[in-house]
Amino acid sequence: MATVLVVEDEFGIADLIEAVLEDEGYRVLTAVNGRQGLELLTGERPDLVFLDYMMPVMDGSAVLRSIADDLSLRDIPVVMMSSLPEATVAERCNGYVIFMRKPFKISHVISLTKRLIGES
């Protein structure tokens, strides 16, 4: 079973993504900030990460830098999420494979997941 990690400080968004992807047959882990997300990444090795850009404790750009610096993690695809325009986020970080603007359609989450890691 493919595993997806959702790193998102807004519980409603994290819970929604988790519920929908679990209904699609994926195993979903959640973290409320970047530090917690990195801890899960190193222990669980998910197949895909949905990562919020703006979070307390450790933001998305710091998480991306940590992933890029770790040879065992850098091949995990990351979908960066933000309510900011992609151009603004792209100025401050790189290394994500796809940008997903909030608010988003849940069908987009499902299609991105299937495209990046396949059917579960």
C-alpha positions as CSV (number, residue, x, y, z in Angstrom):
1,M,0.0,0.0,0.0
2,A,1.4,3.4,-1.0
3,T,1.9,5.9,1.8
4,V,1.3,9.6,1.6
5,L,2.5,12.1,4.1
6,V,0.5,15.3,4.6
7,V,2.4,18.1,6.4
8,E,-0.2,20.8,7.1
9,D,-0.9,23.0,10.1
10,E,-4.6,23.6,9.2
11,F,-6.4,20.5,10.6
12,G,-9.4,20.8,8.3
13,I,-7.2,20.6,5.2
14,A,-5.1,17.8,6.6
15,D,-8.1,15.8,7.7
16,L,-9.8,16.3,4.3
17,I,-6.8,15.1,2.3
18,E,-6.3,12.2,4.7
19,A,-9.9,11.0,4.5
20,V,-10.1,11.3,0.7
21,L,-6.8,9.5,0.1
22,E,-7.6,6.8,2.6
23,D,-10.9,6.2,0.7
24,E,-8.8,5.8,-2.4
25,G,-6.8,3.1,-0.7
26,Y,-3.7,5.0,0.3
27,R,-2.1,4.9,3.8
28,V,-1.9,8.5,5.0
29,L,0.3,10.0,7.7
30,T,-0.2,13.6,9.0
31,A,2.1,16.1,10.6
32,V,1.2,19.6,11.9
33,N,4.5,21.2,11.2
34,G,7.7,20.7,9.3
35,R,9.8,19.3,12.2
36,Q,7.2,16.7,12.9
37,G,7.0,16.0,9.1
38,L,10.7,15.4,8.9
39,E,10.6,13.0,11.8
40,L,7.9,11.0,10.0
41,L,9.8,11.1,6.7
42,T,12.9,9.5,8.2
43,G,10.9,6.9,10.1
44,E,8.3,6.0,7.6
45,R,9.7,6.7,4.0
46,P,6.4,7.8,2.3
47,D,5.9,7.6,-1.5
48,L,4.6,11.1,-1.7
49,V,4.5,14.3,0.4
50,F,1.9,17.1,0.4
51,L,3.7,20.0,2.1
52,D,2.2,23.3,3.2
53,Y,4.5,26.3,2.5
54,M,3.6,28.4,5.6
55,M,3.7,26.6,8.9
56,P,4.9,27.2,12.5
57,V,8.0,25.6,13.9
58,M,9.5,24.7,10.5
59,D,8.1,26.0,7.2
60,G,7.9,24.2,3.9
61,S,11.0,25.7,2.4
62,A,13.1,24.5,5.3
63,V,11.6,21.0,5.0
64,L,12.4,21.0,1.2
65,R,16.0,21.9,2.0
66,S,16.3,19.1,4.5
67,I,14.8,16.6,2.0
68,A,17.3,17.8,-0.7
69,D,20.2,17.4,1.7
70,D,19.3,13.8,2.6
71,L,20.2,11.2,-0.1
72,S,17.6,8.7,1.2
73,L,14.8,11.3,0.9
74,R,15.5,13.4,-2.1
75,D,13.7,11.2,-4.6
76,I,10.4,11.4,-2.8
77,P,8.1,13.7,-4.8
78,V,6.8,16.7,-3.0
79,V,3.6,18.7,-3.8
80,M,3.9,22.2,-2.3
81,M,0.7,23.7,-1.2
82,S,0.0,27.4,-0.5
83,S,-2.6,30.1,-0.8
84,L,0.2,32.3,-2.1
85,P,0.8,32.5,-5.9
86,E,3.3,30.0,-7.1
87,A,5.7,32.7,-8.3
88,T,6.0,33.9,-4.7
89,V,6.7,30.5,-3.3
90,A,9.1,29.6,-6.1
91,E,11.2,32.7,-5.3
92,R,11.8,31.3,-1.8
93,C,12.2,27.6,-2.4
94,N,12.6,24.9,-5.0
95,G,12.7,21.1,-5.1
96,Y,9.0,20.4,-5.2
97,V,7.6,18.6,-8.3
98,I,4.2,20.3,-8.4
99,F,2.6,23.4,-6.9
100,M,-1.0,23.2,-5.7
101,R,-2.8,26.4,-4.9
102,K,-5.2,26.6,-2.0
103,P,-8.1,26.4,-2.1
104,F,-8.0,23.3,-4.3
105,K,-10.5,20.7,-5.6
106,I,-10.2,17.4,-3.9
107,S,-10.3,15.7,-7.3
108,H,-7.0,17.4,-8.0
109,V,-5.4,15.8,-4.9
110,I,-6.6,12.4,-6.1
111,S,-5.4,12.9,-9.7
112,L,-2.0,14.2,-8.6
113,T,-1.5,11.3,-6.2
114,K,-2.4,8.8,-8.8
115,R,-0.1,10.5,-11.4
116,L,2.9,10.8,-9.0
117,I,2.7,7.4,-7.3
118,G,0.1,5.3,-9.1
119,E,-3.1,3.6,-8.0
120,S,-3.1,2.2,-4.5
